[in-house]
Amino acid sequence: MATEVAPDPPALRIARRERALAQMAADDLDVLVLGRQANIRYVTGAPQLWIAGTRPFGPMCVLVRATGGIYLNSTDDEGIPEEIDHDHLYGLAWNPLTLIEVMKGIDGAATARRVGTDALTPTFATLLPQAFPRAEIVDAETTMRAARRIKTPDEVAALGTALRVAERGLAAGVGELRAGVSSQTLAGAVLEAMAAGGVSTPATQDAAWITSRETSTGTSHRAVQEGDLVAFSAGALADGYVAEVGRTWPAGDIAGAAARALYKRLDVLYDKLIDGCRPGAPAQRLLEAYPAAGEPLPPMAVAHGLGLGFDPPVVCRTLVSEGNGEFLEAGMVLAVTGFVWQEGVGGVLRRDTVHITDQGPQLLTESPCWSAT
């Protein structure tokens, strides 16, 4: 088995980089200075395995629009794409002035007019103008979000790989569902199956829970009882990409009439959610699907973008307001969530990975759902 770190495939990384460069041109940016790992991987295609953990912003990658040249913080060549020259690599430094000296040596640094960063600390807000003396330093996280929100065909394929791992995990959890088992055991089955599929970094640790019969926002971690509605949520981080799937299954061979009615309510809601996943539709329509189906808004986001981590948009009651101008576009990939709840019964969750195409929504998820019919 090969153990070396490999860069992302050429077609995948080059198409992403072209989108980033095109967005730089649209936003009139001469240089991008990046510190966020997802943005760095997007433009370079280089997986960096040594940057785990929380850290402040630092100039870890630079993209020059005029030449397409990339300067990357890396201690060796492992996993570095062939188009990034060895002399464009620079080592980790604890002294920020050392990094500023590297920035000064970048082609075009002295003449750049507009330099964008995806984050900034007070220290580098003070120091970056020394590296780019003629430039206006501006926020470029919006530039990266605009580039990343539309997925290339190779990105959709990469998301599909992550999704298959997540679905195997979900199936393993459902296979262990029975009265007397704990939700921790079910979650362990999900995570174990994903690890066996080559993914040891799940998108979430809370992979299984018994939905509460007392409150729509509550969960229970007691042993499963006959008739419980048990939710499974699997998300896999594979080769940088995150995909998600969620299902709810009743414990026991036969679900009661109240539970069956709940699943039928979810079917009505879900048809409206999927119908709203069309290019040109306002993101607000996904929120409106809930009251249109006679359901209250759920405690979680109704939808969020998927990609190298989480991409825009995030559609929930607090982040999307009517008339905010957020529209769905062909090429987006969303995790779309339907959730209904009934006091005394519990809740039913369904989450799918949906690709928005010019022809309409394409469901990438293949996991079966429990049916009330």
C-alpha positions as CSV (number, residue, x, y, z in Angstrom):
1,M,0.0,0.0,0.0
2,A,1.4,3.4,-0.9
3,T,1.9,5.7,2.0
4,E,3.3,8.8,0.4
5,V,1.4,12.1,0.4
6,A,0.2,12.8,-3.1
7,P,-1.2,16.1,-4.4
8,D,-4.7,16.4,-5.8
9,P,-5.1,15.1,-9.4
10,P,-3.9,17.7,-12.0
11,A,-7.3,18.3,-13.6
12,L,-8.9,18.9,-10.2
13,R,-6.4,21.3,-8.9
14,I,-5.8,23.2,-12.2
15,A,-9.5,23.8,-12.7
16,R,-9.9,25.1,-9.2
17,R,-6.9,27.4,-9.6
18,E,-8.3,28.8,-12.9
19,R,-11.5,29.7,-11.0
20,A,-9.6,31.4,-8.3
21,L,-7.5,33.4,-10.9
22,A,-10.7,34.4,-12.8
23,Q,-12.3,35.6,-9.5
24,M,-9.1,37.5,-8.7
25,A,-9.4,39.3,-12.1
26,A,-13.1,40.0,-11.4
27,D,-12.3,41.5,-8.0
28,D,-9.2,43.4,-9.4
29,L,-6.7,41.6,-7.1
30,D,-3.1,41.3,-8.1
31,V,-2.1,39.0,-5.3
32,L,-3.8,36.6,-2.9
33,V,-2.2,36.0,0.5
34,L,-3.9,32.9,2.1
35,G,-3.9,31.5,5.6
36,R,-6.9,29.2,5.7
37,Q,-6.2,25.6,4.9
38,A,-9.2,25.0,2.7
39,N,-8.3,28.0,0.6
40,I,-4.7,27.0,0.3
41,R,-5.6,23.5,-0.8
42,Y,-8.1,24.9,-3.3
43,V,-5.5,26.9,-5.2
44,T,-2.5,24.6,-4.7
45,G,-3.8,21.1,-4.6
46,A,-1.3,20.3,-1.8
47,P,-2.5,18.4,1.3
48,Q,-0.6,19.8,4.3
49,L,-0.7,17.2,7.1
50,W,1.3,19.1,9.7
51,I,-1.1,22.1,10.2
52,A,-3.7,20.4,12.4
53,G,-5.1,22.4,15.3
54,T,-6.1,26.0,15.8
55,R,-3.6,28.7,14.8
56,P,-3.7,32.4,14.0
57,F,-3.5,33.8,10.5
58,G,-0.2,33.6,8.8
59,P,0.9,34.1,5.1
60,M,1.1,30.4,4.3
61,C,0.4,30.7,0.6
62,V,0.6,33.4,-2.1
63,L,-1.0,33.4,-5.6
64,V,0.1,35.9,-8.1
65,R,-2.5,36.7,-10.8
66,A,-0.2,38.0,-13.5
67,T,1.9,34.8,-13.7
68,G,-0.2,32.2,-11.9
69,G,2.8,31.7,-9.7
70,I,2.3,30.0,-6.3
71,Y,4.5,30.5,-3.2
72,L,3.8,27.9,-0.5
73,N,4.9,27.4,3.1
74,S,6.3,23.9,3.1
75,T,9.3,22.2,4.7
76,D,9.7,19.6,1.9
77,D,8.6,18.5,-1.5
78,E,6.2,15.7,-0.3
79,G,2.8,16.2,-1.7
80,I,3.7,19.4,-3.6
81,P,2.4,19.6,-7.2
82,E,5.0,19.6,-9.9
83,E,4.0,23.1,-11.2
84,I,5.0,24.7,-7.9
85,D,8.8,25.3,-8.2
86,H,11.1,24.2,-5.4
87,D,12.4,27.8,-5.1
88,H,8.8,28.9,-4.4
89,L,8.6,26.9,-1.2
90,Y,9.5,28.6,2.1
91,G,9.8,27.2,5.6
92,L,7.9,27.7,8.8
93,A,9.1,30.6,10.8
94,W,8.0,31.8,14.3
95,N,9.2,35.3,13.7
96,P,6.6,37.1,11.5
97,L,9.3,39.4,10.1
98,T,11.0,36.4,8.5
99,L,7.8,35.7,6.6
100,I,7.5,39.3,5.6
101,E,11.0,39.1,4.1
102,V,9.8,36.1,2.0
103,M,6.8,38.1,0.9
104,K,9.1,40.9,-0.3
105,G,10.9,38.5,-2.6
106,I,7.7,37.4,-4.4
107,D,7.5,38.5,-8.1
108,G,5.4,41.6,-8.4
109,A,5.3,42.3,-4.6
110,A,6.8,45.7,-5.0
111,T,4.4,46.9,-7.7
112,A,1.1,45.1,-6.6
113,R,-1.8,47.6,-6.4
114,R,-4.4,45.4,-4.6
115,V,-3.5,42.5,-2.3
116,G,-6.3,40.3,-0.8
117,T,-6.1,38.2,2.3
118,D,-8.6,35.6,3.6
119,A,-8.0,36.6,7.2
120,L,-5.8,39.0,9.1
121,T,-4.4,39.5,12.6
122,P,-3.4,42.9,14.0
123,T,0.3,41.9,13.7
124,F,0.1,41.1,10.0
125,A,-2.2,44.0,9.3
126,T,0.7,46.1,10.4
127,L,3.5,44.1,8.7
128,L,2.0,43.2,5.3
129,P,2.2,46.7,3.9
130,Q,6.0,46.4,4.3
131,A,6.0,43.5,1.8
132,F,3.5,45.2,-0.6
133,P,4.4,48.9,-0.2
134,R,2.2,50.2,-3.0
135,A,-0.8,47.9,-2.4
136,E,-4.2,48.4,-0.8
137,I,-4.8,45.4,1.5
138,V,-8.3,44.2,1.2
139,D,-10.6,41.3,2.3
140,A,-10.4,38.4,-0.1
141,E,-12.4,35.8,1.7
142,T,-15.3,36.9,-0.4
143,T,-13.2,36.2,-3.5
144,M,-12.4,32.7,-2.4
145,R,-16.1,32.0,-1.4
146,A,-17.2,33.1,-4.9
147,A,-14.7,30.8,-6.5
148,R,-15.4,27.8,-4.3
149,R,-19.2,28.0,-4.3
150,I,-19.4,26.5,-7.9
151,K,-18.0,23.0,-8.1
152,T,-16.1,21.7,-11.1
153,P,-17.0,18.3,-12.5
154,D,-13.9,16.8,-10.8
155,E,-14.9,18.4,-7.4
156,V,-18.4,16.7,-7.7
157,A,-16.6,13.4,-8.3
158,A,-14.4,14.0,-5.2
159,L,-17.5,14.8,-3.2
160,G,-19.0,11.5,-4.4
161,T,-16.0,9.6,-3.1
162,A,-16.5,11.2,0.4
163,L,-20.2,10.5,0.2
164,R,-19.8,6.8,-0.5
165,V,-17.6,6.5,2.6
166,A,-20.2,8.4,4.7
167,E,-23.0,6.2,3.4
168,R,-21.1,3.0,4.3
169,G,-20.8,4.4,7.8
170,L,-24.5,5.2,8.0
171,A,-25.4,1.7,6.7
172,A,-23.2,0.1,9.4
173,G,-24.9,2.1,12.1
174,V,-28.4,1.2,10.9
175,G,-27.3,-2.4,10.8
176,E,-26.6,-2.4,14.5
177,L,-29.9,-0.7,15.4
178,R,-31.9,-2.8,17.9
179,A,-33.6,-2.5,21.3
180,G,-31.0,-2.3,24.1
181,V,-28.1,-0.9,22.1
182,S,-26.7,2.5,23.2
183,S,-26.4,5.5,20.9
184,Q,-22.7,5.5,21.6
185,T,-22.4,1.9,20.2
186,L,-24.3,3.0,17.1
187,A,-22.1,6.0,16.7
188,G,-19.1,3.8,17.1
189,A,-20.3,1.5,14.3
190,V,-20.7,4.5,12.0
191,L,-17.2,5.8,12.7
192,E,-15.6,2.4,12.6
193,A,-17.0,1.7,9.1
194,M,-15.8,5.1,7.8
195,A,-12.3,4.4,9.2
196,A,-12.3,1.0,7.5
197,G,-13.1,2.9,4.3
198,G,-10.0,5.0,4.7
199,V,-11.4,8.0,6.4
200,S,-10.3,8.6,10.0
201,T,-11.5,12.2,10.2
202,P,-15.3,12.3,10.4
203,A,-17.1,15.6,9.7
204,T,-18.9,15.2,13.0
205,Q,-18.6,12.9,16.1
206,D,-22.3,13.0,16.9
207,A,-23.2,10.3,14.5
208,A,-26.2,8.7,16.1
209,W,-28.8,9.8,18.7
210,I,-32.3,8.9,19.9
211,T,-34.6,11.8,19.0
212,S,-36.4,13.3,22.0
213,R,-40.1,12.8,22.5
214,E,-40.3,15.9,24.8
215,T,-38.6,18.6,22.8
216,S,-37.6,19.2,19.1
217,T,-34.1,20.3,20.1
218,G,-33.3,17.5,22.6
219,T,-31.5,14.2,22.2
220,S,-31.2,11.1,24.3
221,H,-28.2,8.9,24.9
222,R,-30.0,6.1,26.9
223,A,-30.4,2.6,25.6
224,V,-32.6,2.2,22.5
225,Q,-36.2,1.1,23.2
226,E,-38.7,-0.4,20.8
227,G,-40.4,2.4,18.9
228,D,-37.6,5.0,19.3
229,L,-36.8,7.1,16.3
230,V,-33.0,7.0,16.0
231,A,-31.2,9.6,13.8
232,F,-28.0,8.8,12.0
233,S,-25.8,11.6,10.6
234,A,-22.6,10.6,8.8
235,G,-20.1,13.1,7.3
236,A,-16.8,12.1,5.8
237,L,-13.7,14.2,5.2
238,A,-12.0,12.5,2.3
239,D,-9.1,14.0,0.4
240,G,-10.1,17.4,1.7
241,Y,-13.8,17.2,0.7
242,V,-16.8,16.8,3.0
243,A,-20.0,15.1,2.1
244,E,-23.0,14.3,4.4
245,V,-25.9,12.0,4.7
246,G,-28.6,11.7,7.4
247,R,-31.4,9.2,8.0
248,T,-33.8,8.3,10.8
249,W,-34.9,4.7,11.4
250,P,-37.4,3.4,13.9
251,A,-36.2,0.8,16.4
252,G,-38.2,-2.5,16.0
253,D,-39.9,-4.3,13.2
254,I,-43.1,-2.2,13.2
255,A,-43.4,1.5,13.7
256,G,-46.6,2.9,15.2
257,A,-49.2,4.9,13.3
258,A,-47.9,8.2,14.9
259,A,-44.4,7.5,13.6
260,R,-45.6,6.6,10.2
261,A,-47.6,9.9,10.0
262,L,-44.4,11.7,10.9
263,Y,-42.5,10.1,8.0
264,K,-45.3,11.1,5.7
265,R,-45.0,14.7,6.8
266,L,-41.3,14.5,6.1
267,D,-42.0,13.3,2.6
268,V,-44.2,16.3,1.9
269,L,-41.6,18.7,3.3
270,Y,-38.8,17.0,1.4
271,D,-40.4,17.3,-2.0
272,K,-40.7,21.0,-1.4
273,L,-37.0,21.3,-0.3
274,I,-35.7,19.4,-3.3
275,D,-37.9,21.4,-5.7
276,G,-36.3,24.6,-4.3
277,C,-32.8,23.4,-5.3
278,R,-32.9,25.0,-8.7
279,P,-30.5,27.5,-10.4
280,G,-31.7,31.0,-10.0
281,A,-34.0,30.2,-7.0
282,P,-33.5,32.4,-3.9
283,A,-31.9,30.5,-1.0
284,Q,-34.9,31.8,1.0
285,R,-37.1,29.4,-0.8
286,L,-35.5,26.5,1.1
287,L,-36.6,28.2,4.4
288,E,-40.0,28.8,3.0
289,A,-40.5,25.1,2.2
290,Y,-41.0,24.5,5.9
291,P,-44.1,26.8,6.5
292,A,-45.4,25.8,3.0
293,A,-45.5,22.2,4.3
294,G,-47.0,23.3,7.6
295,E,-43.8,22.7,9.6
296,P,-41.8,25.0,11.9
297,L,-38.2,25.8,11.0
298,P,-35.8,23.2,12.5
299,P,-33.1,23.9,15.1
300,M,-30.3,23.2,12.5
301,A,-29.5,24.8,9.2
302,V,-31.9,23.9,6.4
303,A,-29.0,23.7,3.9
304,H,-25.3,24.5,3.7
305,G,-22.7,24.3,0.9
306,L,-20.3,21.4,0.7
307,G,-16.8,21.2,-0.7
308,L,-13.4,21.6,0.9
309,G,-15.1,21.8,4.3
310,F,-18.2,23.9,4.4
311,D,-18.9,26.4,1.6
312,P,-21.5,29.1,1.2
313,P,-24.4,29.4,1.4
314,V,-25.5,28.6,4.9
315,V,-29.3,28.6,4.9
316,C,-30.9,29.0,8.4
317,R,-33.3,31.4,10.0
318,T,-30.4,33.6,11.5
319,L,-28.2,33.8,8.4
320,V,-30.7,34.2,5.6
321,S,-33.3,36.9,5.6
322,E,-35.8,37.8,2.9
323,G,-34.4,39.9,0.1
324,N,-30.8,39.4,1.0
325,G,-29.9,38.6,-2.6
326,E,-28.5,35.1,-2.0
327,F,-29.5,32.9,-5.0
328,L,-28.7,29.3,-5.8
329,E,-26.5,28.6,-8.9
330,A,-25.8,25.6,-11.1
331,G,-22.7,23.9,-9.9
332,M,-23.4,24.3,-6.2
333,V,-23.5,21.2,-4.0
334,L,-25.6,21.4,-0.8
335,A,-26.3,19.3,2.2
336,V,-30.1,19.7,2.4
337,T,-31.9,18.8,5.7
338,G,-35.5,18.0,6.3
339,F,-36.6,17.6,10.0
340,V,-40.1,17.1,11.5
341,W,-41.0,16.5,15.1
342,Q,-44.1,15.5,17.1
343,E,-44.4,15.6,20.9
344,G,-44.7,12.1,22.3
345,V,-43.3,10.6,19.2
346,G,-39.9,12.1,18.4
347,G,-38.2,13.5,15.3
348,V,-37.4,12.4,11.8
349,L,-34.3,13.7,10.1
350,R,-33.2,13.3,6.5
351,R,-30.1,14.9,5.0
352,D,-28.9,14.5,1.4
353,T,-26.1,15.8,-0.7
354,V,-27.7,17.6,-3.6
355,H,-25.9,18.9,-6.8
356,I,-27.7,21.8,-8.4
357,T,-27.5,21.5,-12.2
358,D,-28.9,23.4,-15.2
359,Q,-31.5,20.6,-15.4
360,G,-32.5,20.9,-11.8
361,P,-31.5,19.1,-8.6
362,Q,-29.5,15.9,-8.8
363,L,-29.5,13.7,-5.7
364,L,-26.0,12.4,-5.1
365,T,-27.0,10.4,-2.0
366,E,-27.9,6.8,-2.6
367,S,-28.7,5.6,1.0
368,P,-32.2,4.2,1.3
369,C,-34.8,5.8,3.6
370,W,-37.3,4.1,5.9
371,S,-40.7,4.2,4.3
372,A,-44.0,4.6,6.0
373,T,-45.8,2.8,3.1
